[in-house]
Amino acid sequence: MQDHTVLLVEDDPIMGESLLQRLQLEHYQVEWAHNLAEAREALQERLYPLVLSDIRLPDGDGESLLATMVRRYGGCCPPAIFMTGFGSVDQAVHLVRQGAWDYIQKPFDVDALMRRLHDWLPTPCASPDAWFGASPVSQALESLIARIATMDLPVLLQGETGTGKEVVAQRIHTLMLEQQGKTIPFVAINCAAISENLLESELFGHEAGAFTGAGKRHSGVFEQADGGALFLDEVGDMPPNVQVKLLRVLQDGQIRRVGSERAIQVKVRVICATHKPLDKLVDTGAFRQDLYFRLSGIPIHLPPLRERVEDIGWLAHRHVDVLNARRNQTKRLDPQFVTWAKLQTWEGNVRELFATLERAYHFSADCWVRWERAGLPCSNRALGQDPQALPNPEPLDHYLARIERDYLQHCVSQNHGQMMKTANSLGISRKTLWEKLKRYKMEGQNTSNVS
């Protein structure tokens, strides 16, 4: 399970109490160290997913704290964010170059700090049972699913490919299990993956000898799902002759196997999904209007990932937990992965995000899962064309340094670590490139002297 504990290092009691209360309001766990000595003691006890510290402490400073963290954890040092006054900005920039993840200048907007914090550490949900996401949109969807799970009405899930339609269907089934207190079946079938002449048999079954190759009786998915839930994926691809038979089943609760006139009573909660606009298919005559009305007992639209960007960090961290459990490892998500991921369009939605994350996970050589390991460009969304892609306001020199670091990582990766080739593509000398890599602690990262 993802740890949401923040180590807060702050000697000012008023500032410390204010941050403590706000972090707890955001559902983070907080351990408060009032000085460097307490922080060092806490860091000896456990690995924190994030450290938020004042840069000036009564018995030391941020540089001493960062040095302690580097000695203790080496390359797996937890992300550290330093709070600094105007006179300490140069020191904060120096700390970022030494390995700190970020800094924020006092006085600061606490809301802005929380938004930045959510990039570094996944937003904990108010409910520990959250399964879809942490954004208000996702929480509203979870609430809706909980209300309709036990209703005896068909559910129509519509949304782009990869938005999680089958995940929602499985969640409905899980809630049905909890409500009924007994094991009930969940059967899924992809209507687009089965040829037209076999789909009817797969849905309703067939008798032996009903057609060539039907050597024995076969129970269709409606019989298999009797008493439980049936998930009909890509129902928009269902051929017209099968649509009319599905409508009949939904109307009278009876099926007839292919090759038989005997009606079989079934009680099935039907959950359908499609990435196609069924209302437009109805207008063109490709989908029956009466079936559309019957399936739309409870219509639910699943938004694309680009419309719930707040969920990206939560989803990514959660999937790293899944991958760690599968492989018995303890890798962590590089906070820059979330920053990078929020700039992507994710045409394949959550499915594409997870595939990219798994690729980065497998190719990460240390404990950090980094976006550049996925072999993808810095961004496929032009900042100048999409205002939503712009980051929250921050010091200009810090923003430019972060962009430069990300772009250098991208260029080094694209040129397979070849210094001369990378320098030529950037239009700078190899000496200048090396100085920049050294400044950002990147000199040993997939680089070579091959020209």
C-alpha positions as CSV (number, residue, x, y, z in Angstrom):
1,M,0.0,0.0,0.0
2,Q,1.2,3.5,-0.8
3,D,2.5,5.4,2.2
4,H,1.2,9.0,2.5
5,T,3.3,10.1,5.5
6,V,5.1,13.5,5.3
7,L,8.0,14.4,7.5
8,L,7.5,18.0,8.4
9,V,10.6,19.8,9.6
10,E,9.7,23.3,11.0
11,D,10.8,25.1,14.2
12,D,8.2,27.9,14.0
13,P,5.2,26.6,16.1
14,I,2.7,28.7,14.2
15,M,3.8,27.8,10.7
16,G,4.3,24.2,11.8
17,E,0.8,23.9,13.3
18,S,-0.7,25.5,10.2
19,L,1.0,23.1,7.8
20,L,0.2,20.2,10.1
21,Q,-3.5,20.9,10.1
22,R,-3.7,21.5,6.3
23,L,-1.7,18.4,5.5
24,Q,-4.1,16.4,7.7
25,L,-7.0,18.0,6.0
26,E,-5.7,16.7,2.7
27,H,-5.6,13.2,4.4
28,Y,-1.8,13.0,4.7
29,Q,-0.2,11.4,7.7
30,V,2.3,13.9,9.3
31,E,5.3,13.5,11.6
32,W,6.6,16.8,12.9
33,A,10.2,17.3,13.7
34,H,11.0,20.7,15.3
35,N,14.7,20.8,14.5
36,L,17.5,19.1,12.6
37,A,18.2,16.6,15.4
38,E,14.6,15.4,15.6
39,A,14.6,15.1,11.8
40,R,17.8,13.1,11.7
41,E,16.3,10.8,14.4
42,A,13.1,10.3,12.4
43,L,15.0,9.6,9.2
44,Q,16.9,6.8,11.1
45,E,13.6,5.1,11.9
46,R,12.0,4.9,8.5
47,L,12.0,5.9,4.9
48,Y,9.5,8.8,4.3
49,P,7.9,9.2,0.9
50,L,8.4,13.0,1.2
51,V,10.2,15.5,3.4
52,L,8.9,19.1,3.7
53,S,11.5,21.2,5.6
54,D,12.3,24.8,6.4
55,I,15.7,25.7,5.0
56,R,16.8,27.4,8.2
57,L,16.6,25.4,11.5
58,P,17.8,26.3,15.0
59,D,20.5,23.6,15.0
60,G,21.4,23.5,11.3
61,D,20.1,24.1,7.8
62,G,18.6,22.4,4.7
63,E,22.0,21.5,3.4
64,S,22.8,19.5,6.6
65,L,19.4,17.8,6.4
66,L,19.9,16.9,2.7
67,A,23.4,15.5,3.4
68,T,21.9,13.3,6.1
69,M,19.3,12.0,3.8
70,V,21.8,11.3,1.0
71,R,24.1,9.4,3.5
72,R,21.2,7.4,4.8
73,Y,19.5,6.5,1.5
74,G,21.9,7.2,-1.3
75,G,20.3,7.1,-4.7
76,C,16.9,6.2,-3.2
77,C,16.8,9.5,-1.2
78,P,13.2,10.5,-0.5
79,P,12.0,13.7,-2.3
80,A,12.7,16.8,-0.3
81,I,10.9,20.2,-0.6
82,F,12.5,23.2,1.1
83,M,10.7,26.3,2.3
84,T,12.8,29.4,2.0
85,G,12.7,33.1,2.6
86,F,13.8,35.6,0.0
87,G,17.3,35.8,1.3
88,S,17.8,32.0,1.0
89,V,16.7,31.5,-2.6
90,D,20.2,31.0,-3.8
91,Q,20.8,28.3,-1.2
92,A,17.5,26.6,-2.2
93,V,18.6,26.6,-5.8
94,H,21.9,25.1,-4.7
95,L,20.0,22.4,-2.8
96,V,17.9,21.5,-5.9
97,R,21.1,21.1,-7.8
98,Q,22.5,18.9,-5.0
99,G,19.5,16.6,-5.2
100,A,16.5,18.2,-3.5
101,W,13.3,17.9,-5.6
102,D,11.9,21.4,-5.1
103,Y,11.7,24.5,-3.1
104,I,8.9,27.0,-2.4
105,Q,9.5,30.7,-1.4
106,K,7.9,32.3,1.7
107,P,5.4,33.7,2.0
108,F,3.6,31.2,-0.1
109,D,0.0,30.2,-1.0
110,V,-0.7,27.0,0.9
111,D,-3.1,25.9,-1.8
112,A,-0.2,26.2,-4.3
113,L,2.0,24.2,-2.0
114,M,-0.7,21.4,-1.8
115,R,-1.0,21.3,-5.6
116,R,2.8,20.9,-5.9
117,L,2.8,18.3,-3.1
118,H,0.2,16.3,-5.0
119,D,2.7,15.9,-7.8
120,W,5.4,14.6,-5.5
121,L,3.1,12.4,-3.4
122,P,-0.2,10.9,-4.6
123,T,-3.3,12.5,-3.2
124,P,-4.7,10.3,-0.5
125,C,-8.5,9.8,-0.9
126,A,-10.8,10.5,1.9
127,S,-12.0,6.8,1.6
128,P,-9.3,4.1,2.0
129,D,-11.5,2.0,-0.2
130,A,-11.2,4.3,-3.2
131,W,-10.6,2.3,-6.4
132,F,-11.1,4.6,-9.4
133,G,-9.3,7.9,-8.6
134,A,-8.8,10.8,-6.2
135,S,-10.3,13.6,-8.2
136,P,-13.8,15.0,-7.5
137,V,-15.0,13.5,-10.8
138,S,-13.7,10.1,-9.8
139,Q,-15.1,10.3,-6.3
140,A,-18.5,11.3,-7.6
141,L,-18.4,8.3,-10.0
142,E,-17.5,6.0,-7.1
143,S,-20.5,7.4,-5.1
144,L,-22.8,6.8,-8.1
145,I,-21.6,3.2,-8.5
146,A,-22.2,2.5,-4.9
147,R,-25.8,3.8,-5.2
148,I,-26.7,1.9,-8.3
149,A,-24.9,-1.4,-7.7
150,T,-27.9,-3.2,-6.2
151,M,-30.5,-1.7,-8.5
152,D,-32.1,-4.2,-10.9
153,L,-31.4,-2.1,-14.0
154,P,-29.1,-2.5,-17.0
155,V,-26.0,-0.2,-16.9
156,L,-24.6,1.4,-20.1
157,L,-21.0,2.5,-19.8
158,Q,-19.8,4.9,-22.5
159,G,-16.3,6.4,-22.9
160,E,-13.1,6.3,-24.9
161,T,-11.0,3.2,-25.1
162,G,-9.0,2.6,-22.0
163,T,-11.0,4.7,-19.6
164,G,-11.8,1.8,-17.3
165,K,-15.2,0.5,-18.3
166,E,-14.5,-3.1,-17.3
167,V,-13.0,-1.9,-14.0
168,V,-16.4,-0.2,-13.3
169,A,-18.3,-3.3,-14.3
170,Q,-16.1,-5.4,-12.0
171,R,-16.7,-2.9,-9.2
172,I,-20.5,-3.2,-9.6
173,H,-20.1,-7.0,-9.4
174,T,-18.0,-6.7,-6.2
175,L,-20.7,-4.5,-4.6
176,M,-23.4,-7.0,-5.6
177,L,-21.3,-9.7,-3.9
178,E,-21.1,-7.7,-0.7
179,Q,-24.9,-7.0,-0.8
180,Q,-25.9,-10.6,-1.4
181,G,-23.4,-12.2,0.8
182,K,-22.7,-15.1,-1.5
183,T,-20.6,-15.9,-4.5
184,I,-22.2,-14.8,-7.8
185,P,-20.7,-15.1,-11.3
186,F,-19.2,-12.3,-13.4
187,V,-18.9,-13.1,-17.1
188,A,-17.4,-10.8,-19.7
189,I,-17.5,-11.0,-23.5
190,N,-16.2,-8.7,-26.2
191,C,-18.8,-8.4,-28.9
192,A,-16.4,-6.9,-31.4
193,A,-13.9,-9.8,-31.0
194,I,-16.3,-12.6,-32.1
195,S,-17.5,-13.1,-35.6
196,E,-21.1,-12.5,-36.4
197,N,-22.0,-16.1,-37.1
198,L,-20.6,-17.2,-33.7
199,L,-21.7,-14.3,-31.5
200,E,-25.3,-15.6,-31.1
201,S,-24.0,-19.0,-30.0
202,E,-21.6,-17.4,-27.5
203,L,-24.3,-15.3,-26.0
204,F,-27.2,-17.7,-25.9
205,G,-25.6,-21.2,-26.3
206,H,-26.4,-23.9,-28.8
207,E,-27.6,-27.5,-29.0
208,A,-25.5,-30.3,-30.4
209,G,-25.8,-30.4,-34.2
210,A,-27.3,-26.9,-34.4
211,F,-24.7,-26.0,-37.0
212,T,-21.6,-27.5,-38.6
213,G,-19.0,-28.0,-35.9
214,A,-21.5,-28.0,-33.0
215,G,-20.6,-31.4,-31.7
216,K,-22.1,-30.9,-28.2
217,R,-24.3,-28.7,-26.3
218,H,-22.8,-25.3,-25.3
219,S,-24.0,-23.0,-22.6
220,G,-23.8,-19.3,-23.6
221,V,-22.6,-16.4,-21.4
222,F,-26.2,-15.6,-20.3
223,E,-26.5,-19.1,-18.7
224,Q,-23.0,-18.9,-17.3
225,A,-23.9,-15.5,-15.7
226,D,-27.3,-16.6,-14.3
227,G,-27.7,-15.1,-10.8
228,G,-24.8,-12.6,-11.4
229,A,-23.5,-10.0,-13.8
230,L,-22.8,-10.1,-17.5
231,F,-20.5,-7.6,-19.1
232,L,-21.1,-7.0,-22.8
233,D,-18.1,-5.0,-24.0
234,E,-18.2,-3.1,-27.3
235,V,-22.0,-3.6,-27.6
236,G,-22.0,-1.0,-30.3
237,D,-20.4,-3.5,-32.6
238,M,-23.2,-6.0,-32.2
239,P,-24.8,-7.0,-35.6
240,P,-28.5,-6.1,-36.1
241,N,-29.7,-9.7,-36.2
242,V,-28.2,-10.3,-32.7
243,Q,-29.5,-7.0,-31.4
244,V,-33.1,-8.1,-31.8
245,K,-32.5,-11.3,-29.9
246,L,-30.7,-9.4,-27.1
247,L,-33.6,-7.1,-26.9
248,R,-36.0,-10.0,-26.5
249,V,-33.9,-11.5,-23.6
250,L,-33.9,-8.1,-21.8
251,Q,-37.6,-7.9,-22.2
252,D,-38.7,-11.3,-21.0
253,G,-35.6,-12.7,-19.2
254,Q,-35.6,-15.8,-21.3
255,I,-33.0,-17.2,-23.8
256,R,-33.2,-19.9,-26.4
257,R,-30.1,-21.8,-27.4
258,V,-29.3,-21.9,-31.1
259,G,-31.1,-25.0,-32.5
260,S,-33.7,-25.1,-29.7
261,E,-37.2,-23.7,-29.2
262,R,-37.1,-24.3,-25.4
263,A,-37.1,-21.1,-23.4
264,I,-34.6,-20.9,-20.5
265,Q,-35.3,-18.4,-17.7
266,V,-32.2,-16.4,-16.6
267,K,-31.7,-13.6,-14.1
268,V,-28.7,-11.6,-15.1
269,R,-27.6,-8.0,-14.3
270,V,-26.5,-6.7,-17.8
271,I,-23.7,-4.2,-17.9
272,C,-22.8,-3.0,-21.4
273,A,-19.9,-0.8,-22.6
274,T,-19.0,0.9,-25.8
275,H,-16.6,3.6,-27.0
276,K,-19.0,4.4,-29.9
277,P,-21.7,7.1,-29.6
278,L,-24.8,4.8,-29.6
279,D,-27.2,7.8,-30.0
280,K,-25.5,8.6,-33.3
281,L,-25.6,4.9,-34.4
282,V,-29.3,5.0,-33.7
283,D,-29.7,8.0,-36.0
284,T,-27.9,6.1,-38.8
285,G,-29.9,3.0,-38.2
286,A,-26.8,0.9,-37.2
287,F,-28.2,0.4,-33.7
288,R,-31.8,-0.3,-32.7
289,Q,-33.4,2.5,-30.8
290,D,-35.6,0.2,-28.7
291,L,-32.5,-1.7,-27.6
292,Y,-30.6,1.5,-26.9
293,F,-33.4,2.7,-24.6
294,R,-33.5,-0.7,-22.9
295,L,-29.7,-0.8,-22.2
296,S,-29.7,2.8,-21.0
297,G,-31.4,2.0,-17.7
298,I,-28.5,3.7,-15.9
299,P,-26.2,5.5,-18.4
300,I,-22.7,6.4,-17.1
301,H,-20.1,8.4,-19.0
302,L,-16.5,7.7,-18.1
303,P,-14.3,10.8,-18.8
304,P,-11.0,10.5,-20.6
305,L,-7.8,10.8,-18.5
306,R,-7.0,14.2,-19.9
307,E,-10.2,15.5,-18.3
308,R,-9.2,14.2,-14.8
309,V,-5.5,15.0,-14.7
310,E,-5.7,15.1,-10.9
311,D,-6.0,11.3,-11.0
312,I,-2.7,10.7,-12.9
313,G,-0.5,10.8,-9.8
314,W,-2.9,8.6,-7.8
315,L,-3.2,6.1,-10.6
316,A,0.5,6.0,-11.3
317,H,1.5,5.5,-7.7
318,R,-1.2,2.8,-7.2
319,H,0.0,0.9,-10.3
320,V,3.6,1.0,-9.0
321,D,2.3,-0.6,-5.9
322,V,0.6,-3.4,-8.0
323,L,3.9,-3.9,-9.9
324,N,5.9,-4.1,-6.7
325,A,3.5,-6.7,-5.3
326,R,3.7,-8.8,-8.4
327,R,7.5,-8.7,-8.5
328,N,8.3,-8.5,-4.8
329,Q,10.2,-5.2,-5.2
330,T,10.1,-1.8,-3.6
331,K,10.5,0.6,-6.5
332,R,9.1,4.2,-6.1
333,L,7.8,6.6,-8.7
334,D,10.1,9.5,-9.6
335,P,8.0,12.6,-8.9
336,Q,9.1,14.0,-12.3
337,F,7.1,11.1,-13.8
338,V,3.9,12.7,-12.6
339,T,5.0,16.1,-13.8
340,W,5.8,14.7,-17.2
341,A,2.6,12.5,-17.3
342,K,0.4,15.5,-16.7
343,L,1.7,17.1,-20.0
344,Q,0.7,14.1,-22.1
345,T,-2.6,13.7,-24.0
346,W,-3.0,10.0,-23.3
347,E,-5.1,9.1,-26.3
348,G,-5.2,5.5,-24.9
349,N,-6.2,6.8,-21.5
350,V,-5.5,4.8,-18.3
351,R,-4.5,1.7,-20.4
352,E,-1.8,3.7,-22.2
353,L,-0.6,5.3,-18.9
354,F,-0.2,1.8,-17.3
355,A,1.6,0.4,-20.3
356,T,4.0,3.3,-20.3
357,L,4.5,3.0,-16.6
358,E,5.2,-0.7,-16.9
359,R,7.8,-0.1,-19.6
360,A,9.5,2.6,-17.4
361,Y,9.3,0.2,-14.4
362,H,11.1,-2.6,-16.2
363,F,13.8,-0.4,-17.7
364,S,14.6,1.5,-14.4
365,A,17.9,0.3,-13.1
366,D,17.6,1.7,-9.6
367,C,14.8,2.2,-7.1
368,W,13.2,5.1,-9.1
369,V,10.7,4.6,-11.9
370,R,11.6,7.4,-14.3
371,W,9.6,8.7,-17.3
372,E,12.7,8.9,-19.5
373,R,13.1,5.1,-19.1
374,A,9.9,4.7,-21.1
375,G,11.7,6.0,-24.2
376,L,9.2,8.7,-24.8
377,P,9.6,12.4,-25.6
378,C,9.4,15.1,-23.0
379,S,5.8,16.0,-23.9
380,N,3.3,15.4,-26.7
381,R,1.3,18.4,-25.7
382,A,2.5,21.8,-26.8
383,L,2.7,24.2,-23.9
384,G,1.9,27.2,-26.0
385,Q,-1.2,25.6,-27.4
386,D,-2.8,24.2,-24.2
387,P,-3.0,26.6,-21.2
388,Q,-4.1,23.8,-19.0
389,A,-0.7,22.2,-19.5
390,L,1.2,25.2,-17.9
391,P,2.4,24.6,-14.4
392,N,1.4,26.4,-11.3
393,P,3.2,29.7,-10.8
394,E,6.7,29.3,-9.3
395,P,10.1,31.2,-9.4
396,L,11.1,31.7,-13.0
397,D,14.7,30.5,-12.5
398,H,13.4,27.3,-10.9
399,Y,10.9,26.6,-13.6
400,L,13.5,27.2,-16.4
401,A,16.0,25.0,-14.6
402,R,13.5,22.2,-14.3
403,I,12.5,22.5,-18.0
404,E,16.2,22.5,-19.0
405,R,16.9,19.4,-16.9
406,D,13.9,17.5,-18.4
407,Y,14.9,18.5,-21.9
408,L,18.5,17.4,-21.4
409,Q,17.2,14.0,-20.1
410,H,15.1,13.7,-23.2
411,C,17.9,14.6,-25.6
412,V,20.5,12.3,-23.9
413,S,18.0,9.4,-24.1
414,Q,17.1,10.1,-27.7
415,N,20.8,10.1,-28.7
416,H,21.5,6.9,-26.6
417,G,23.9,8.7,-24.3
418,Q,26.3,9.8,-27.0
419,M,27.7,13.1,-25.8
420,M,28.9,14.6,-29.1
421,K,25.7,13.7,-30.9
422,T,23.6,15.2,-28.1
423,A,25.7,18.4,-28.0
424,N,25.3,18.8,-31.8
425,S,21.6,18.3,-31.6
426,L,21.4,21.0,-29.0
427,G,23.7,23.4,-30.8
428,I,26.2,23.6,-28.0
429,S,29.8,22.4,-27.4
430,R,30.4,19.1,-25.7
431,K,32.1,21.0,-22.8
432,T,29.0,23.1,-22.3
433,L,26.8,20.0,-22.3
434,W,29.0,18.2,-19.8
435,E,28.8,21.3,-17.5
436,K,25.0,21.3,-17.7
437,L,24.8,17.6,-17.0
438,K,27.2,18.0,-14.0
439,R,25.1,20.9,-12.7
440,Y,22.0,18.7,-12.6
441,K,23.8,15.6,-11.3
442,M,23.2,13.8,-14.6
443,E,26.8,13.2,-15.7
444,G,26.6,9.4,-15.1
445,Q,23.1,9.0,-16.5
446,N,23.3,6.9,-19.7
447,T,26.1,9.1,-21.2
448,S,29.2,8.0,-23.1
449,N,32.0,9.7,-24.9
450,V,31.1,8.0,-28.2
451,S,30.9,10.6,-30.9
